[in-house]
Amino acid sequence: MNQEDGQEVAVGAGAAGWVLGPSDLLGAWTVARTIEDRLTGGPSRFDGRATFTPQGDGLRYSEAGTLRLGEGASFAASRSYLWRWDGGCVEVRFSDGRPFHRFRPSGVGAGIDHPCGADLYRVAYDFTAWPAWEAAWTVTGPAKDYRMRAAYARAQGTCATPSHAPQTGRQGTTGGPRWPET
């Protein structure tokens, strides 16, 4: 998505015709996230499971898995967010309800940037290989300079692809969203 006058504009495949809704994401997903830290030079990786469960007027996104920082130790990691649909867009909030970012769950596009103190978080989502999808983050600031790419795939034995989303015939991860510009 591009931003025009503070509004999101969908671009790429899926921009017209389909937008994912809460029922499309319900259930369990595998998540594989790579982290390229340009300050330390060390690649890190998170592997785990993400689940979307109904909560209030939206979904709770919860993930848990193992994070390995570079060649160092591995440890358990988890986080959760609230996803609420508003006019064809998803409003992502931290688990305590504070706003995080918005995006349109369709095609390829960017979410709205999230400034956090002196840091800036930029995200691009790619749903063009649905039911596989990706989120690519670029995070910059005085003490932060990294990129994260998370690839999601339906966990075995969970919900099927909804009939309104396009079938691409591609397996595994998507071609990936471009890194958001820094």
MDTraj code that builds the backbone (N, CA, C; nanometers):
import mdtraj as md
import numpy as np

residues = "MET ASN GLN GLU ASP GLY GLN GLU VAL ALA VAL GLY ALA GLY ALA ALA GLY TRP VAL LEU GLY PRO SER ASP LEU LEU GLY ALA TRP THR VAL ALA ARG THR ILE GLU ASP ARG LEU THR GLY GLY PRO SER ARG PHE ASP GLY ARG ALA THR PHE THR PRO GLN GLY ASP GLY LEU ARG TYR SER GLU ALA GLY THR LEU ARG LEU GLY GLU GLY ALA SER PHE ALA ALA SER ARG SER TYR LEU TRP ARG TRP ASP GLY GLY CYS VAL GLU VAL ARG PHE SER ASP GLY ARG PRO PHE HIS ARG PHE ARG PRO SER GLY VAL GLY ALA GLY ILE ASP HIS PRO CYS GLY ALA ASP LEU TYR ARG VAL ALA TYR ASP PHE THR ALA TRP PRO ALA TRP GLU ALA ALA TRP THR VAL THR GLY PRO ALA LYS ASP TYR ARG MET ARG ALA ALA TYR ALA ARG ALA GLN GLY THR CYS ALA THR PRO SER HIS ALA PRO GLN THR GLY ARG GLN GLY THR THR GLY GLY PRO ARG TRP PRO GLU THR".split()
xyz = np.array([
    [0.0824, -0.1175, 0.0000],
    [0.0000, 0.0000, 0.0000],
    [0.0864, 0.1232, 0.0000],
    [0.0391, 0.2191, -0.0664],
    [0.1020, 0.3491, -0.0609],
    [0.0155, 0.4370, 0.0272],
    [0.0736, 0.5406, 0.0792],
    [-0.0040, 0.6320, 0.1618],
    [-0.0263, 0.7605, 0.0846],
    [-0.1486, 0.8015, 0.0758],
    [-0.1834, 0.9271, 0.0111],
    [-0.2701, 1.0060, 0.1069],
    [-0.2236, 1.1217, 0.1458],
    [-0.2984, 1.2070, 0.2377],
    [-0.3432, 1.1310, 0.3625],
    [-0.2543, 1.0449, 0.4152],
    [-0.2858, 0.9714, 0.5366],
    [-0.3762, 0.8517, 0.5146],
    [-0.4120, 0.8213, 0.3906],
    [-0.4979, 0.7077, 0.3604],
    [-0.4146, 0.5990, 0.2938],
    [-0.4525, 0.4729, 0.3166],
    [-0.3834, 0.3631, 0.2513],
    [-0.4451, 0.3406, 0.1143],
    [-0.3604, 0.3102, 0.0181],
    [-0.4054, 0.2781, -0.1163],
    [-0.3444, 0.1441, -0.1518],
    [-0.4273, 0.0435, -0.1798],
    [-0.3776, -0.0897, -0.2102],
    [-0.3107, -0.0906, -0.3474],
    [-0.2024, -0.1670, -0.3573],
    [-0.1335, -0.1828, -0.4845],
    [-0.1036, -0.3301, -0.5045],
    [-0.0763, -0.3697, -0.6270],
    [-0.0355, -0.5067, -0.6543],
    [-0.1520, -0.6013, -0.6657],
    [-0.1178, -0.7309, -0.6757],
    [-0.2194, -0.8341, -0.6910],
    [-0.3159, -0.8296, -0.5739],
    [-0.4404, -0.8465, -0.6027],
    [-0.5408, -0.8479, -0.4977],
    [-0.5904, -0.7098, -0.4609],
    [-0.5372, -0.6056, -0.5213],
    [-0.5796, -0.4709, -0.4859],
    [-0.7283, -0.4539, -0.5116],
    [-0.7783, -0.5196, -0.6142],
    [-0.9212, -0.5157, -0.6409],
    [-0.9717, -0.6588, -0.6383],
    [-1.0843, -0.6816, -0.5771],
    [-1.1445, -0.8126, -0.5846],
    [-1.1508, -0.8889, -0.4548],
    [-1.0480, -0.8895, -0.3749],
    [-1.0554, -0.9649, -0.2502],
    [-0.9747, -0.8975, -0.1403],
    [-1.0300, -0.9074, -0.0221],
    [-0.9650, -0.8588, 0.0993],
    [-0.9900, -0.9653, 0.2049],
    [-0.8861, -1.0076, 0.2745],
    [-0.9016, -1.1091, 0.3773],
    [-0.9780, -1.0541, 0.4964],
    [-1.0606, -1.1380, 0.5554],
    [-1.1350, -1.1016, 0.6751],
    [-1.0896, -1.1863, 0.7927],
    [-1.1463, -1.1620, 0.9095],
    [-1.1045, -1.2353, 1.0295],
    [-1.1141, -1.3871, 1.0152],
    [-1.2204, -1.4377, 0.9532],
    [-1.2367, -1.5825, 0.9428],
    [-1.1289, -1.6469, 0.8566],
    [-1.0697, -1.5701, 0.7648],
    [-0.9640, -1.6232, 0.6789],
    [-0.8372, -1.6546, 0.7566],
    [-0.8123, -1.5837, 0.8647],
    [-0.6883, -1.5994, 0.9404],
    [-0.7029, -1.6878, 1.0636],
    [-0.8258, -1.7188, 1.1040],
    [-0.8471, -1.8018, 1.2230],
    [-0.7661, -1.9305, 1.2163],
    [-0.7131, -1.9701, 1.3291],
    [-0.6423, -2.0968, 1.3368],
    [-0.4936, -2.0791, 1.3556],
    [-0.4225, -2.1885, 1.3271],
    [-0.2787, -2.1957, 1.3550],
    [-0.1961, -2.1814, 1.2278],
    [-0.0818, -2.1167, 1.2426],
    [0.0116, -2.0909, 1.1345],
    [0.1527, -2.1234, 1.1813],
    [0.2364, -2.1732, 1.0927],
    [0.3783, -2.1805, 1.1250],
    [0.4369, -2.0437, 1.0893],
    [0.5359, -2.0030, 1.1644],
    [0.6028, -1.8754, 1.1355],
    [0.7537, -1.8973, 1.1425],
    [0.8216, -1.8526, 1.0379],
    [0.9679, -1.8557, 1.0316],
    [1.0136, -1.7126, 1.0058],
    [1.0848, -1.6550, 1.1010],
    [1.1257, -1.5150, 1.0919],
    [1.2777, -1.5063, 1.0906],
    [1.3311, -1.4350, 0.9936],
    [1.4739, -1.4068, 0.9908],
    [1.4939, -1.2614, 1.0310],
    [1.6018, -1.2369, 1.1012],
    [1.6331, -1.1022, 1.1493],
    [1.7762, -1.0711, 1.1076],
    [1.7916, -0.9649, 1.0305],
    [1.9238, -0.9203, 0.9855],
    [1.9567, -0.7918, 1.0600],
    [2.0413, -0.8019, 1.1608],
    [2.0797, -0.6858, 1.2403],
    [2.2034, -0.6230, 1.1780],
    [2.1867, -0.5028, 1.1244],
    [2.2971, -0.4362, 1.0556],
    [2.3964, -0.3735, 1.1536],
    [2.3608, -0.3643, 1.2819],
    [2.4548, -0.3105, 1.3809],
    [2.5490, -0.4189, 1.4307],
    [2.4943, -0.5376, 1.4596],
    [2.5777, -0.6457, 1.5103],
    [2.6308, -0.7341, 1.3991],
    [2.5664, -0.7274, 1.2821],
    [2.6087, -0.8097, 1.1695],
    [2.5662, -0.9539, 1.1804],
    [2.4999, -0.9889, 1.2873],
    [2.4617, -1.1275, 1.3072],
    [2.3187, -1.1570, 1.2680],
    [2.2985, -1.2636, 1.1898],
    [2.1612, -1.3037, 1.1580],
    [2.1008, -1.3806, 1.2753],
    [1.9731, -1.3606, 1.2971],
    [1.9005, -1.4324, 1.4015],
    [1.7785, -1.4958, 1.3373],
    [1.7149, -1.5880, 1.4101],
    [1.6005, -1.6596, 1.3549],
    [1.5013, -1.6940, 1.4656],
    [1.3735, -1.6809, 1.4313],
    [1.2641, -1.7246, 1.5180],
    [1.1850, -1.8289, 1.4406],
    [1.1569, -1.9422, 1.5038],
    [1.0707, -2.0454, 1.4461],
    [0.9652, -2.0808, 1.5492],
    [0.8401, -2.0799, 1.5061],
    [0.7349, -2.1100, 1.6016],
    [0.5998, -2.1252, 1.5361],
    [0.4996, -2.0992, 1.6170],
    [0.3606, -2.1147, 1.5764],
    [0.2847, -1.9895, 1.6163],
    [0.2034, -1.9415, 1.5246],
    [0.1170, -1.8266, 1.5507],
    [-0.0276, -1.8743, 1.5434],
    [-0.1116, -1.8210, 1.6295],
    [-0.2537, -1.8547, 1.6250],
    [-0.3359, -1.7265, 1.6275],
    [-0.4448, -1.7297, 1.5526],
    [-0.5446, -1.6237, 1.5548],
    [-0.6689, -1.6822, 1.6203],
    [-0.7129, -1.6195, 1.7295],
    [-0.8331, -1.6637, 1.7999],
    [-0.9272, -1.5453, 1.8160],
    [-1.0577, -1.5710, 1.8148],
    [-1.1532, -1.4605, 1.8311],
    [-1.1347, -1.3908, 1.9656],
    [-1.1412, -1.2594, 1.9623],
    [-1.1413, -1.1807, 2.0858],
    [-1.2158, -1.0504, 2.0594],
    [-1.3242, -1.0291, 2.1305],
    [-1.4021, -0.9075, 2.1150],
    [-1.4465, -0.8906, 1.9711],
    [-1.4183, -0.7742, 1.9140],
    [-1.4591, -0.7458, 1.7763],
    [-1.3470, -0.7731, 1.6758],
    [-1.2524, -0.8571, 1.7116],
    [-1.1421, -0.8883, 1.6216],
    [-1.0786, -1.0211, 1.6568],
    [-0.9478, -1.0284, 1.6376],
    [-0.8719, -1.1496, 1.6650],
    [-0.7524, -1.1182, 1.7533],
    [-0.7149, -1.2158, 1.8343],
    [-0.5891, -1.2084, 1.9087],
    [-0.4872, -1.2901, 1.8297],
    [-0.3758, -1.2253, 1.7968],
    [-0.2629, -1.2920, 1.7335],
    [-0.1656, -1.3255, 1.8457],
    [-0.1323, -1.4535, 1.8598],
    [-0.0356, -1.4967, 1.9611],
    [0.0663, -1.5862, 1.8935],
    [0.1936, -1.5624, 1.9249],
    [0.2968, -1.6498, 1.8705],
    [0.3889, -1.6942, 1.9824],
    [0.4418, -1.8143, 1.9670],
    [0.5372, -1.8695, 2.0623],
    [0.6314, -1.9593, 1.9842],
    [0.7573, -1.9557, 2.0241],
    [0.8556, -2.0385, 1.9548],
    [0.9928, -2.0202, 2.0140],
    [1.0931, -2.0465, 1.9320],
    [1.2319, -2.0394, 1.9748],
    [1.3041, -1.9305, 1.8952],
    [1.3741, -1.8439, 1.9661],
    [1.4535, -1.7377, 1.9052],
    [1.6004, -1.7701, 1.9262],
    [1.6747, -1.7703, 1.8159],
    [1.8196, -1.7905, 1.8231],
    [1.8861, -1.6624, 1.7757],
    [1.9635, -1.6006, 1.8632],
    [2.0331, -1.4760, 1.8319],
    [2.1713, -1.5083, 1.7777],
    [2.1906, -1.4879, 1.6482],
    [2.3188, -1.5164, 1.5844],
    [2.3605, -1.6596, 1.6096],
    [2.4846, -1.6782, 1.6468],
    [2.5364, -1.8113, 1.6788],
    [2.5245, -1.8409, 1.8282],
    [2.4563, -1.7521, 1.9002],
    [2.4435, -1.7663, 2.0451],
    [2.3336, -1.8617, 2.0867],
    [2.2936, -1.8439, 2.2093],
    [2.1952, -1.9320, 2.2703],
    [2.0568, -1.9132, 2.2092],
    [1.9769, -2.0169, 2.2211],
    [1.8363, -2.0128, 2.1813],
    [1.7526, -2.0031, 2.3080],
    [1.6389, -1.9345, 2.2963],
    [1.5496, -1.9253, 2.4109],
    [1.4060, -1.9105, 2.3634],
    [1.3128, -1.9383, 2.4551],
    [1.1702, -1.9282, 2.4241],
    [1.1324, -1.7814, 2.4085],
    [1.0478, -1.7533, 2.3100],
    [1.0018, -1.6168, 2.2854],
    [0.8535, -1.6210, 2.2505],
    [0.7821, -1.5168, 2.2912],
    [0.6396, -1.5089, 2.2590],
    [0.5971, -1.3628, 2.2552],
    [0.4850, -1.3375, 2.1858],
    [0.4254, -1.2049, 2.1836],
    [0.2835, -1.2187, 2.1328],
    [0.2051, -1.1129, 2.1558],
    [0.0675, -1.1147, 2.1058],
    [0.0237, -0.9730, 2.0709],
    [-0.0707, -0.9667, 1.9776],
    [-0.1283, -0.8411, 1.9307],
    [-0.2785, -0.8603, 1.9146],
    [-0.3490, -0.7506, 1.9043],
    [-0.4919, -0.7522, 1.8730],
    [-0.5082, -0.7027, 1.7305],
    [-0.5839, -0.7754, 1.6491],
    [-0.6119, -0.7366, 1.5114],
    [-0.7602, -0.7059, 1.5021],
    [-0.7947, -0.5845, 1.4589],
    [-0.9344, -0.5443, 1.4422],
    [-0.9544, -0.4905, 1.3010],
    [-1.0639, -0.5319, 1.2378],
    [-1.0943, -0.4875, 1.1020],
    [-1.1746, -0.3591, 1.1073],
    [-1.1370, -0.2644, 1.0209],
    [-1.2031, -0.1343, 1.0158],
    [-1.2017, -0.0859, 0.8711],
    [-1.3165, -0.0928, 0.8054],
    [-1.3270, -0.0431, 0.6689],
    [-1.2348, -0.1106, 0.5701],
    [-1.2175, -0.2417, 0.5781],
    [-1.1315, -0.3136, 0.4854],
    [-0.9849, -0.3136, 0.5248],
    [-0.9503, -0.2481, 0.6328],
    [-0.8128, -0.2461, 0.6833],
    [-0.8064, -0.3170, 0.8177],
    [-0.6883, -0.3613, 0.8514],
    [-0.6641, -0.4209, 0.9825],
    [-0.5915, -0.3180, 1.0673],
    [-0.6439, -0.2957, 1.1848],
    [-0.5780, -0.2101, 1.2830],
    [-0.5111, -0.3036, 1.3826],
    [-0.3785, -0.3001, 1.3871],
    [-0.3025, -0.3853, 1.4786],
    [-0.2728, -0.3043, 1.6037],
    [-0.3015, -0.3654, 1.7190],
    [-0.2750, -0.3012, 1.8482],
    [-0.1882, -0.3928, 1.9321],
    [-0.1103, -0.3321, 2.0191],
    [-0.0350, -0.4103, 2.1161],
    [-0.1338, -0.4827, 2.2068],
    [-0.0881, -0.5825, 2.2788],
    [-0.1788, -0.6622, 2.3624],
    [-0.2477, -0.5788, 2.4703],
    [-0.1901, -0.4635, 2.5070],
    [-0.2543, -0.3772, 2.6067],
    [-0.3511, -0.2766, 2.5435],
    [-0.3694, -0.2842, 2.4086],
    [-0.4652, -0.1979, 2.3404],
    [-0.4076, -0.0741, 2.2750],
    [-0.2792, -0.0427, 2.2993],
    [-0.2189, 0.0741, 2.2338],
    [-0.2073, 0.0508, 2.0837],
    [-0.2287, 0.1551, 2.0013],
    [-0.2185, 0.1390, 1.8557],
    [-0.0761, 0.1061, 1.8122],
    [-0.0652, 0.0209, 1.7094],
    [0.0649, -0.0140, 1.6522],
    [0.0708, 0.0313, 1.5062],
    [-0.0073, -0.0322, 1.4179],
    [-0.0089, 0.0082, 1.2774],
    [-0.1360, -0.0432, 1.2105],
    [-0.1583, 0.0018, 1.0850],
    [-0.2735, -0.0412, 1.0038],
    [-0.2222, -0.0892, 0.8686],
    [-0.3004, -0.1797, 0.8087],
    [-0.2697, -0.2242, 0.6726],
    [-0.3943, -0.2832, 0.6102],
    [-0.3925, -0.2957, 0.4789],
    [-0.5023, -0.3576, 0.4047],
    [-0.4610, -0.5010, 0.3728],
    [-0.5360, -0.6014, 0.4209],
    [-0.4983, -0.7415, 0.4006],
    [-0.5349, -0.7917, 0.2614],
    [-0.4630, -0.7413, 0.1616],
    [-0.4911, -0.7746, 0.0229],
    [-0.3677, -0.7446, -0.0606],
    [-0.3285, -0.8378, -0.1465],
    [-0.2183, -0.8121, -0.2375],
    [-0.0875, -0.7842, -0.1662],
    [-0.0129, -0.6877, -0.2193],
    [0.1146, -0.6465, -0.1620],
    [0.1019, -0.5010, -0.1221],
    [0.1456, -0.4678, -0.0039],
    [0.1383, -0.3279, 0.0337],
    [0.2002, -0.3005, 0.1684],
    [0.2211, -0.1747, 0.1917],
    [0.2825, -0.1300, 0.3163],
    [0.1759, -0.0913, 0.4167],
    [0.2080, -0.1081, 0.5414],
    [0.1249, -0.0570, 0.6483],
    [0.1669, 0.0856, 0.6788],
    [0.0981, 0.1476, 0.7689],
    [0.1353, 0.2818, 0.8118],
    [0.2544, 0.2708, 0.9057],
    [0.3543, 0.3562, 0.8873],
    [0.4736, 0.3558, 0.9717],
    [0.4349, 0.3748, 1.1178],
    [0.5182, 0.3169, 1.2051],
    [0.4962, 0.3304, 1.3495],
    [0.6197, 0.3932, 1.4133],
    [0.6129, 0.5227, 1.4471],
    [0.7237, 0.5822, 1.5220],
    [0.7136, 0.5398, 1.6684],
    [0.8265, 0.5083, 1.7272],
    [0.8306, 0.4672, 1.8679],
    [0.9511, 0.5369, 1.9298],
    [0.9259, 0.6497, 1.9946],
    [1.0360, 0.7302, 2.0460],
    [1.1208, 0.7748, 1.9291],
    [1.2506, 0.7468, 1.9343],
    [1.3408, 0.7848, 1.8260],
    [1.3499, 0.6773, 1.7175],
    [1.2765, 0.5671, 1.7340],
    [1.2823, 0.4566, 1.6390],
    [1.1659, 0.4638, 1.5415],
    [1.1860, 0.4059, 1.4223],
    [1.0811, 0.4012, 1.3218],
    [1.0664, 0.2583, 1.2729],
    [0.9436, 0.2067, 1.2787],
    [0.9104, 0.0731, 1.2320],
    [0.8305, 0.0859, 1.1029],
    [0.8775, 0.0179, 0.9963],
    [0.8073, 0.0173, 0.8674],
    [0.7795, -0.1270, 0.8293],
    [0.6587, -0.1514, 0.7789],
    [0.6199, -0.2879, 0.7438],
    [0.5623, -0.2923, 0.6034],
    [0.5841, -0.4056, 0.5365],
    [0.5195, -0.4355, 0.4090],
    [0.4660, -0.5781, 0.4188],
    [0.3404, -0.5967, 0.3825],
    [0.2762, -0.7279, 0.3839],
    [0.2616, -0.7786, 0.2416],
    [0.2643, -0.9121, 0.2256],
    [0.2433, -0.9745, 0.0953],
    [0.1493, -1.0933, 0.1127],
    [0.0289, -1.0809, 0.0544],
    [-0.0712, -1.1874, 0.0597],
    [-0.0931, -1.2505, -0.0778],
    [-0.0056, -1.2234, -0.1748],
    [-0.0298, -1.2686, -0.3114],
    [-0.0147, -1.4187, -0.3306],
    [0.0483, -1.4911, -0.2393],
    [0.0623, -1.6367, -0.2495],
    [-0.0273, -1.7061, -0.1473],
    [-0.1370, -1.6398, -0.1116],
    [-0.2303, -1.6936, -0.0119],
    [-0.2604, -1.8386, -0.0418],
    [-0.2562, -1.9282, 0.0579],
    [-0.2595, -1.8997, 0.1999],
    [-0.1235, -1.8779, 0.2653],
    [-0.0147, -1.8773, 0.1906],
    [0.1132, -1.8348, 0.2480],
    [0.1170, -1.6824, 0.2410],
    [0.1780, -1.6194, 0.3404],
    [0.1895, -1.4736, 0.3407],
    [0.3131, -1.4323, 0.4182],
    [0.3544, -1.3073, 0.3992],
    [0.4753, -1.2576, 0.4640],
    [0.4566, -1.1164, 0.5159],
    [0.5398, -1.0839, 0.6133],
    [0.5505, -0.9470, 0.6648],
    [0.6995, -0.9152, 0.6743],
    [0.7395, -0.8034, 0.6155],
    [0.8799, -0.7607, 0.6182],
    [0.8884, -0.6267, 0.6902],
    [0.9739, -0.6205, 0.7901],
    [0.9901, -0.5007, 0.8724],
    [1.1293, -0.4423, 0.8535],
    [1.1375, -0.3110, 0.8510],
    [1.2634, -0.2392, 0.8609],
    [1.2519, -0.1491, 0.9828],
    [1.3466, -0.1625, 1.0738],
    [1.3442, -0.0856, 1.1987],
    [1.4743, -0.0065, 1.2077],
    [1.4599, 0.1251, 1.2231],
    [1.5774, 0.2111, 1.2335],
    [1.5632, 0.3058, 1.3518],
    [1.6753, 0.3490, 1.4028],
    [1.6779, 0.4429, 1.5149],
    [1.8195, 0.4557, 1.5653],
    [1.8390, 0.5349, 1.6689],
    [1.9741, 0.5568, 1.7205],
    [2.0456, 0.4284, 1.7616],
    [1.9723, 0.3320, 1.8155],
    [2.0344, 0.2071, 1.8608],
    [1.9768, 0.0854, 1.7897],
    [1.9005, 0.1060, 1.6800],
    [1.8384, -0.0049, 1.6087],
    [1.8594, 0.0133, 1.4588],
    [1.8905, -0.0972, 1.3928],
    [1.9024, -0.0967, 1.2480],
    [1.8927, -0.2422, 1.2026],
    [1.7701, -0.2906, 1.1857],
    [1.7540, -0.4301, 1.1463],
    [1.6346, -0.4479, 1.0541],
    [1.6359, -0.5639, 0.9867],
    [1.5261, -0.6059, 0.9006],
    [1.4777, -0.7414, 0.9489],
    [1.3470, -0.7585, 0.9457],
    [1.2866, -0.8875, 0.9806],
    [1.1939, -0.9282, 0.8677],
    [1.1968, -1.0549, 0.8349],
    [1.1024, -1.1096, 0.7373],
    [1.0398, -1.2326, 0.8003],
    [0.9077, -1.2300, 0.8145],
    [0.8342, -1.3426, 0.8704],
    [0.7518, -1.4075, 0.7610],
    [0.7688, -1.5383, 0.7437],
    [0.6927, -1.6159, 0.6462],
    [0.5926, -1.7029, 0.7228],
    [0.4669, -1.6958, 0.6810],
    [0.3582, -1.7693, 0.7457],
    [0.3006, -1.8724, 0.6503],
    [0.2697, -1.9904, 0.7027],
    [0.2015, -2.0955, 0.6266],
    [0.1034, -2.1636, 0.7209],
    [-0.0098, -2.2078, 0.6675],
    [-0.1080, -2.2780, 0.7482],
    [-0.0433, -2.3971, 0.8165],
    [-0.0657, -2.4106, 0.9457],
    [-0.0185, -2.5283, 1.0176],
    [-0.1002, -2.6473, 0.9695],
    [-0.0384, -2.7623, 0.9597],
    [-0.1069, -2.8799, 0.9103],
    [-0.2305, -2.9104, 0.9931],
    [-0.3377, -2.9484, 0.9236],
    [-0.4603, -2.9882, 0.9913],
    [-0.5484, -2.8719, 1.0340],
    [-0.5213, -2.7498, 0.9840],
    [-0.6051, -2.6360, 1.0209],
    [-0.6896, -2.5920, 0.9025],
    [-0.7579, -2.4823, 0.9173],
    [-0.8569, -2.4335, 0.8213],
    [-0.8049, -2.4325, 0.6781],
    [-0.8964, -2.4566, 0.5859],
    [-0.8651, -2.4519, 0.4432],
    [-0.8675, -2.3085, 0.3943],
    [-0.8155, -2.2883, 0.2752],
    [-0.8148, -2.1562, 0.2128],
    [-0.9570, -2.1148, 0.1801],
    [-0.9975, -1.9923, 0.2139],
    [-1.1319, -1.9472, 0.1803],
    [-1.1499, -1.9391, 0.0294],
    [-1.2726, -1.9588, -0.0143],
    [-1.2989, -1.9650, -0.1577],
    [-1.2807, -1.8313, -0.2274],
    [-1.2891, -1.7180, -0.1566],
    [-1.2787, -1.5892, -0.2249],
    [-1.1356, -1.5432, -0.2467],
    [-1.0383, -1.6053, -0.1813],
    [-0.8991, -1.5656, -0.2008],
    [-0.8424, -1.6381, -0.3219],
    [-0.7564, -1.5746, -0.3980],
    [-0.7021, -1.6365, -0.5185],
    [-0.6104, -1.7524, -0.4837],
    [-0.6086, -1.8528, -0.5671],
    [-0.5165, -1.9650, -0.5523],
    [-0.3999, -1.9402, -0.6467],
    [-0.2790, -1.9441, -0.5947],
    [-0.1643, -1.9138, -0.6797],
    [-0.0948, -2.0385, -0.7289],
    [-0.1136, -2.1496, -0.6589],
    [-0.0438, -2.2708, -0.6967],
    [0.0998, -2.2725, -0.6490],
    [0.1458, -2.1667, -0.5854],
    [0.2822, -2.1607, -0.5340],
    [0.2851, -2.2218, -0.3954],
    [0.3928, -2.2875, -0.3636],
    [0.4091, -2.3493, -0.2330],
    [0.5143, -2.2738, -0.1537],
    [0.5096, -2.2881, -0.0229],
    [0.6108, -2.2259, 0.0626],
    [0.5879, -2.0774, 0.0770],
    [0.6972, -2.0051, 0.0930],
    [0.6843, -1.8621, 0.1157],
    [0.6567, -1.7881, -0.0131],
    [0.6084, -1.6701, -0.0007],
    [0.5806, -1.5845, -0.1151],
    [0.7108, -1.5311, -0.1696],
    [0.7064, -1.4628, -0.2810],
    [0.8243, -1.3960, -0.3335],
    [0.8712, -1.2911, -0.2354],
    [0.7816, -1.2492, -0.1493],
    [0.8166, -1.1588, -0.0411],
    [0.7940, -1.0149, -0.0745],
    [0.7490, -0.9423, 0.0230],
    [0.7367, -0.7992, 0.0027],
    [0.8758, -0.7385, -0.0017],
    [0.8881, -0.6301, -0.0743],
    [1.0151, -0.5585, -0.0737],
    [1.0357, -0.5002, 0.0656],
    [1.1602, -0.4896, 0.1059],
    [1.1887, -0.4246, 0.2335],
    [1.1355, -0.2829, 0.2264],
    [1.0697, -0.2361, 0.3292],
    [1.0280, -0.0957, 0.3298],
    [1.1518, -0.0065, 0.3220],
    [1.1400, 0.1009, 0.2491],
    [1.2522, 0.1931, 0.2321],
    [1.2862, 0.2603, 0.3649],
    [1.4167, 0.2772, 0.3899],
    [1.4582, 0.3460, 0.5130],
    [1.5165, 0.4810, 0.4797],
])
top = md.Topology()
chain = top.add_chain()
for i, resn in enumerate(residues, 1):
    res = top.add_residue(resn, chain, resSeq=i)
    for name in ("N", "CA", "C"):
        top.add_atom(name, md.element.get_by_symbol(name[0]), res)
traj = md.Trajectory(xyz[None], top)
